[in-house]
Amino acid sequence: MTALLEVKKLNKSFDEHQVVKDLSFSVDAGEAFGLLGPNGAGKSTTMMIIAGVQTADSGEVLLNGRPMTRNDPESRRMLGVVPQDLAIYPDLTARENLRFFAKLYRLSGSLLKQRVDEALDRVGLTSRADDPAGRFSGGMKRRLNFAAAVMHQPLLLILDEPTVGVDPQSRAHLLDCVRSLQQSGTAVIYASHYMEEVETVCARAAIVDHGVMLACDAISELLRRIPYEVELRLIQSQIPDSLPLGDNVTVETGSAEHDTVLRVATSESFSESALHAEVTALLKLLADYQLTVRSIRTLEPNLERLFLKLTGSRLRD
């Protein structure tokens, strides 16, 4: 079966710097696909190429079997985009904003009114429909931004940091909106730095850095690359050199003045029984040496840990 969106070997350079390098992936109808990467990784460029805002140096983007180009309005009407920067007019009411964007999608008459009313209801703004958007909270503006992108019922929705800076209630509501769209058959590209959101709404995800695809798979398979870990924090600043630690135990300097951290990681990802055995043996060893454990913390596999493992922890600007 052909995917709804096919991205094939995209390449894009700016000022002799290649920001997208042979990038390929696909998204099926009704699927939410996570697109992750540090600042400057090439995510935004990729999304702008898919949206037809930028042109790739080489490669191809097919939406429902149709090439996405800047000069094909029909293919672009199959697409909805929720940009990170708010694309609403603060002096217009919520309803007026949506009417404006609906007309850009060539909606008119009773269908326009129906779609505006449905969009307001979808994002929980019906009671504030006739208030100026400039008076809205950050979460309400984000929800209105979302509503403006879905009134024409796109086949593909691109979400670029859709919940940045919003309150927990608005975030939960927007995630529910994404799930609802999936159930109706809309494909979603979800770009976010909130890894737990991607784990919640997406079945698959890709991690990109320096324009290169580092990983792309079902999230359950991606998490298999990260082992469970247990962190034991000791109150001693030093431990005896003779302490016979196993191969799966590493020693780190703690953040406090008199802390030592022992980190236990199994070599077999998701082997909870192996981890339990390692920690049990280590606790007995520490007791034998009369070393006191201040705290124990379990680190479960998650996208954030995989993200840092693949892209590093160096600050990006």
C-alpha positions as CSV (number, residue, x, y, z in Angstrom):
1,M,0.0,0.0,0.0
2,T,1.3,3.4,-1.0
3,A,1.9,5.9,1.9
4,L,-0.1,9.1,1.9
5,L,3.2,11.2,2.2
6,E,6.4,10.0,0.6
7,V,9.6,12.0,1.1
8,K,12.4,10.7,-1.2
9,K,16.0,11.6,-0.9
10,L,15.6,15.3,-0.1
11,N,18.7,17.5,-0.3
12,K,18.9,21.2,0.5
13,S,21.8,23.6,0.9
14,F,22.1,27.2,2.2
15,D,25.3,29.3,1.7
16,E,27.3,26.1,0.8
17,H,26.0,24.4,4.0
18,Q,23.9,21.3,3.4
19,V,21.1,21.3,5.9
20,V,19.2,18.3,4.5
21,K,21.0,15.3,3.2
22,D,19.3,12.4,1.4
23,L,16.3,12.5,3.8
24,S,13.6,9.9,3.2
25,F,10.6,8.8,5.1
26,S,6.9,8.2,4.7
27,V,3.7,8.8,6.6
28,D,0.5,6.8,6.3
29,A,-3.1,8.1,6.5
30,G,-4.2,8.4,10.1
31,E,-0.6,8.2,11.4
32,A,1.1,10.7,13.6
33,F,4.8,10.7,12.8
34,G,7.3,12.4,15.2
35,L,10.1,14.5,13.7
36,L,12.8,15.2,16.3
37,G,16.1,17.0,16.2
38,P,18.2,19.7,17.9
39,N,18.1,23.3,16.8
40,G,19.6,23.6,13.3
41,A,19.1,19.9,12.6
42,G,17.1,20.5,9.4
43,K,13.6,19.8,10.7
44,S,12.1,23.2,9.8
45,T,13.7,23.2,6.3
46,T,12.2,19.7,5.7
47,M,8.8,20.8,6.8
48,M,8.9,23.9,4.6
49,I,9.9,21.8,1.6
50,I,7.0,19.4,2.3
51,A,4.7,22.4,2.5
52,G,6.0,23.8,-0.8
53,V,7.3,27.0,0.8
54,Q,10.9,26.0,-0.1
55,T,12.2,24.0,-3.1
56,A,14.6,21.1,-2.5
57,D,17.9,21.0,-4.5
58,S,17.0,17.4,-5.3
59,G,14.6,14.7,-4.2
60,E,10.8,14.5,-4.3
61,V,7.8,14.9,-2.1
62,L,4.6,13.1,-3.0
63,L,1.3,13.7,-1.2
64,N,-1.5,11.3,-2.1
65,G,0.6,10.4,-5.2
66,R,0.8,14.0,-6.3
67,P,4.1,16.0,-6.4
68,M,4.2,18.9,-3.9
69,T,5.3,22.0,-5.7
70,R,5.1,25.7,-5.0
71,N,3.1,26.2,-8.2
72,D,0.4,23.6,-7.6
73,P,-2.4,25.1,-5.5
74,E,-4.4,21.9,-5.6
75,S,-1.8,19.8,-3.9
76,R,-1.2,22.5,-1.3
77,R,-4.9,22.5,-0.4
78,M,-4.5,18.9,0.8
79,L,-2.1,20.3,3.4
80,G,-2.5,22.1,6.7
81,V,0.3,23.8,8.6
82,V,0.4,24.9,12.3
83,P,3.6,27.1,12.5
84,Q,5.5,27.6,15.7
85,D,5.1,31.4,15.3
86,L,1.4,32.3,15.8
87,A,-0.3,33.0,12.4
88,I,-3.4,34.9,13.7
89,Y,-4.5,38.5,13.7
90,P,-4.8,39.9,17.2
91,D,-7.2,42.7,16.2
92,L,-9.7,40.2,14.7
93,T,-12.0,38.0,16.7
94,A,-11.5,34.3,16.8
95,R,-14.4,33.9,14.3
96,E,-13.1,36.6,12.0
97,N,-9.7,35.0,12.0
98,L,-11.1,31.6,11.0
99,R,-13.4,33.1,8.3
100,F,-10.3,34.8,6.8
101,F,-8.3,31.6,6.6
102,A,-11.3,29.6,5.4
103,K,-11.7,31.9,2.5
104,L,-8.0,31.3,1.6
105,Y,-9.0,27.7,1.3
106,R,-11.9,28.7,-1.0
107,L,-14.6,27.9,1.5
108,S,-17.7,30.0,1.2
109,G,-21.4,30.2,2.0
110,S,-23.0,27.7,4.4
111,L,-19.9,25.4,4.2
112,L,-17.7,28.2,5.4
113,K,-19.9,28.9,8.4
114,Q,-20.2,25.2,9.2
115,R,-16.4,24.6,9.1
116,V,-15.7,27.7,11.3
117,D,-18.3,26.6,13.9
118,E,-16.8,23.1,13.9
119,A,-13.3,24.4,14.3
120,L,-14.3,26.7,17.2
121,D,-16.0,23.7,18.9
122,R,-13.0,21.4,18.2
123,V,-10.6,23.7,20.0
124,G,-13.0,24.8,22.8
125,L,-13.3,28.5,21.8
126,T,-17.0,28.7,20.9
127,S,-17.8,30.8,24.0
128,R,-15.0,33.2,23.0
129,A,-15.7,33.3,19.3
130,D,-16.4,37.0,19.1
131,D,-13.6,38.2,21.4
132,P,-10.5,39.7,19.8
133,A,-7.7,37.2,19.6
134,G,-5.3,39.7,21.1
135,R,-7.0,39.3,24.4
136,F,-6.6,35.5,24.5
137,S,-4.1,33.7,26.7
138,G,-1.2,31.9,25.2
139,G,-3.0,28.6,25.2
140,M,-6.1,30.0,23.6
141,K,-4.0,31.6,20.8
142,R,-2.3,28.2,20.2
143,R,-5.7,26.5,20.0
144,L,-6.9,29.2,17.5
145,N,-3.7,28.7,15.5
146,F,-4.5,25.0,15.3
147,A,-8.1,25.6,14.3
148,A,-7.1,27.9,11.4
149,A,-5.1,25.0,9.9
150,V,-7.7,22.3,9.9
151,M,-11.0,23.9,8.7
152,H,-10.4,22.7,5.1
153,Q,-9.9,19.1,6.4
154,P,-6.4,18.5,5.1
155,L,-5.0,15.1,4.3
156,L,-1.7,16.0,6.0
157,L,-1.2,18.3,8.9
158,I,2.2,19.6,9.9
159,L,2.6,20.7,13.5
160,D,5.7,22.7,14.4
161,E,6.0,22.9,18.2
162,P,2.2,23.2,18.6
163,T,2.2,23.3,22.4
164,V,5.1,25.5,23.1
165,G,4.4,27.8,26.1
166,V,0.9,26.7,26.7
167,D,-0.8,25.7,30.0
168,P,-1.4,22.0,30.8
169,Q,-5.1,22.1,30.0
170,S,-4.5,23.6,26.5
171,R,-1.8,21.1,25.9
172,A,-4.0,18.2,26.8
173,H,-6.8,19.6,24.6
174,L,-4.5,20.0,21.6
175,L,-3.2,16.5,21.9
176,D,-6.8,15.3,22.0
177,C,-7.4,17.3,18.8
178,V,-4.5,15.5,17.2
179,R,-5.8,12.1,18.1
180,S,-9.3,13.0,16.8
181,L,-7.8,14.0,13.4
182,Q,-5.9,10.8,13.2
183,Q,-9.1,8.8,13.8
184,S,-10.6,10.7,10.9
185,G,-7.7,9.6,8.6
186,T,-5.5,12.7,8.7
187,A,-1.8,12.1,8.6
188,V,0.2,14.2,11.0
189,I,3.9,15.3,11.2
190,Y,4.5,16.2,14.8
191,A,7.7,18.2,15.4
192,S,8.4,19.0,19.0
193,H,11.0,19.2,21.7
194,Y,8.5,17.7,24.2
195,M,9.6,14.1,23.9
196,E,6.8,12.8,26.1
197,E,4.2,14.3,23.8
198,V,5.7,12.5,20.8
199,E,5.7,9.3,22.8
200,T,2.0,9.9,23.6
201,V,0.6,10.7,20.2
202,C,3.0,9.1,17.7
203,A,3.4,5.5,16.7
204,R,6.7,6.2,14.8
205,A,9.3,8.9,15.0
206,A,12.5,10.0,13.2
207,I,15.5,11.7,14.8
208,V,17.4,14.0,12.5
209,D,20.7,15.9,13.1
210,H,22.8,17.9,10.7
211,G,20.3,17.1,8.1
212,V,20.9,13.3,8.3
213,M,18.4,10.7,9.5
214,L,19.9,9.1,12.6
215,A,17.0,6.8,13.4
216,C,13.5,6.1,12.1
217,D,11.3,3.4,13.4
218,A,8.3,2.5,15.6
219,I,8.8,4.2,19.0
220,S,8.6,0.8,20.7
221,E,11.6,-0.3,18.6
222,L,13.5,2.9,19.1
223,L,13.2,2.5,22.9
224,R,14.8,-0.9,22.6
225,R,18.0,0.9,21.9
226,I,18.1,2.3,25.4
227,P,18.6,0.1,28.5
228,Y,16.9,0.4,31.8
229,E,19.3,2.0,34.3
230,V,19.4,2.4,38.1
231,E,21.3,5.3,39.8
232,L,22.5,4.8,43.3
233,R,23.7,7.9,45.1
234,L,26.1,7.3,48.0
235,I,26.9,9.8,50.7
236,Q,30.6,9.0,50.5
237,S,32.8,11.2,48.3
238,Q,35.2,8.2,47.6
239,I,34.8,4.5,47.5
240,P,37.5,1.9,48.1
241,D,39.6,1.0,45.0
242,S,39.2,-2.6,46.1
243,L,35.4,-2.5,45.7
244,P,34.7,-5.3,43.1
245,L,32.2,-3.6,40.8
246,G,30.7,-5.5,37.9
247,D,31.1,-4.6,34.2
248,N,27.7,-3.1,34.1
249,V,28.4,-0.6,36.9
250,T,30.0,2.9,36.3
251,V,31.2,5.4,38.9
252,E,30.5,9.1,38.6
253,T,31.1,12.1,40.8
254,G,27.8,13.4,42.3
255,S,26.6,17.0,42.1
256,A,26.7,17.4,45.9
257,E,30.0,17.9,47.7
258,H,30.2,14.4,49.2
259,D,28.3,12.4,46.7
260,T,29.3,9.4,44.6
261,V,26.9,8.0,42.0
262,L,26.9,4.3,40.9
263,R,25.0,3.7,37.6
264,V,23.9,0.2,36.7
265,A,22.9,-0.4,33.1
266,T,22.1,-3.8,31.7
267,S,23.6,-4.6,28.3
268,E,20.4,-6.3,27.3
269,S,17.8,-3.6,26.6
270,F,14.5,-4.1,28.5
271,S,15.9,-6.9,30.6
272,E,14.3,-6.0,33.9
273,S,15.3,-9.3,35.5
274,A,19.0,-8.8,34.7
275,L,18.8,-5.3,36.1
276,H,17.1,-6.5,39.3
277,A,19.9,-9.1,39.8
278,E,22.6,-6.5,39.2
279,V,21.1,-4.0,41.7
280,T,20.5,-6.7,44.3
281,A,24.1,-7.9,44.1
282,L,25.4,-4.3,44.2
283,L,23.3,-3.4,47.3
284,K,24.6,-6.5,49.1
285,L,28.2,-5.5,48.2
286,L,27.7,-1.9,49.4
287,A,26.3,-3.2,52.7
288,D,29.3,-5.6,53.1
289,Y,31.6,-2.6,52.7
290,Q,29.4,-0.5,55.0
291,L,28.7,2.1,52.3
292,T,25.5,4.1,52.8
293,V,23.0,4.6,49.9
294,R,21.4,8.0,50.0
295,S,18.9,7.4,47.2
296,I,18.0,5.1,44.4
297,R,16.5,6.2,41.1
298,T,15.3,4.1,38.1
299,L,15.8,5.5,34.6
300,E,13.4,4.0,32.1
301,P,13.9,4.0,28.4
302,N,12.4,7.1,26.8
303,L,12.9,9.2,23.7
304,E,14.7,11.9,25.6
305,R,17.5,9.5,26.6
306,L,17.7,8.1,23.0
307,F,17.7,11.7,21.6
308,L,20.7,12.7,23.8
309,K,22.5,9.5,23.0
310,L,22.2,10.1,19.3
311,T,22.7,13.8,19.1
312,G,24.8,14.5,22.2
313,S,24.3,16.9,25.1
314,R,26.2,19.9,23.7
315,L,24.2,23.1,23.8
316,R,22.7,24.2,20.4
317,D,21.9,27.8,19.5
